[in-house]
Amino acid sequence: MSEENQTPEQVAGGENAAQPQFSIKRVYVKDLSFEAPQGAKAFTTQWQPKVSQDLNTQIDRLDEGHFEVVLKMTVTVKMDEEKTAFLAEVHQAGIFEVKGVDGVPLQHMLTSACPQILFPYAREAIDNLAVRGGFPPLNLPPVNFDALFAQAVAKAQAEAKVAEEAGETQ
């Protein structure tokens, strides 16, 4: 068979050579909540919010090649040190198909690339909740998930080195 008639998999290394594959199967809201504990009192003070954001990622293997990634985002907006204007939480999820990728590249894809895809949806949901709750729009800054992944890898390597050195001294 000539190269012109071969599929990319065949050219790359035989009939069954696995090419890395990545696709988004579905993006959806898994959980959503909004609380305004001050009620109407929140609208009687001058609006100078202090915004804090907490992110977390949960990954579940659904079957061979399919993963559910959930970006859990909690935003707390305070009017002062003690009074919370509102708290909004979204669990933005996606089902992703990943084939032909293993090890660190797979971890990077699931903990960085997938949350990067989900983040705009979560940010829009939080903003929508704030506006529907009677508050001004909330434009959250972007998150560098690649940097967060690199920090997590560096931390894990440092902890492994400390554990290794502790094992040598015993």
C-alpha positions, 0 to 999 in steps of 0.5 A, spaced: 500 500 500 502 506 498 503 512 503 498 516 499 492 511 501 494 510 508 491 513 514 495 517 519 495 511 524 498 507 519 503 512 517 505 513 524 507 506 526 502 500 523 495 498 523 493 499 530 498 505 532 494 509 537 494 517 536 493 521 542 485 524 542 482 529 546 475 531 545 469 535 549 463 530 550 459 535 554 459 541 559 454 542 564 453 545 571 453 539 576 451 543 582 450 551 583 448 555 589 447 562 592 446 565 598 445 572 600 446 572 608 445 579 609 438 580 605 436 587 604 441 590 608 447 588 603 444 593 599 444 599 604 451 600 605 456 603 600 458 597 595 466 596 596 466 589 595 472 584 598 472 578 593 475 571 595 475 565 590 477 558 591 478 553 586 478 546 586 478 540 581 475 533 582 477 528 576 473 521 576 474 516 570 468 514 567 470 508 563 476 507 559 478 514 555 472 518 558 473 522 564 469 527 568 472 533 570 469 538 575 471 545 577 469 547 583 469 554 584 466 558 590 466 566 590 465 570 597 464 577 597 464 581 603 462 588 605 467 588 610 471 583 615 465 580 618 459 581 613 458 577 607 454 580 602 453 573 598 457 567 597 456 563 590 458 556 588 458 552 582 461 545 580 462 546 573 463 539 570 465 536 563 466 529 560 472 529 556 475 523 552 482 522 552 486 516 549 493 515 547 495 519 553 498 517 559 502 519 565 504 526 567 501 528 560 494 525 562 495 529 569 496 535 566 491 535 561 486 533 566 488 538 571 490 544 567 487 543 560 480 541 562 479 546 568 481 551 563 476 549 558 471 549 564 473 556 567 469 561 562 463 557 564 464 557 571 465 564 571 459 566 567 455 562 572 458 566 578 457 573 574 449 571 572 448 569 580 451 575 582 446 579 577 440 575 579 441 576 586 441 584 585 448 585 585 453 588 580 456 584 575 462 580 578 468 580 573 473 575 575 480 575 573 482 569 569 486 563 572 493 560 570 491 553 570 498 551 567 502 555 573 498 551 578 499 545 575 507 546 575 506 549 582 503 542 584 508 538 581 514 542 584 511 541 591 510 534 590 517 533 588 520 537 594 516 533 598 518 526 595 525 529 596 524 531 603 521 524 604 527 520 601 532 524 605 528 523 611 529 515 609 536 516 608 537 519 615 534 513 619 
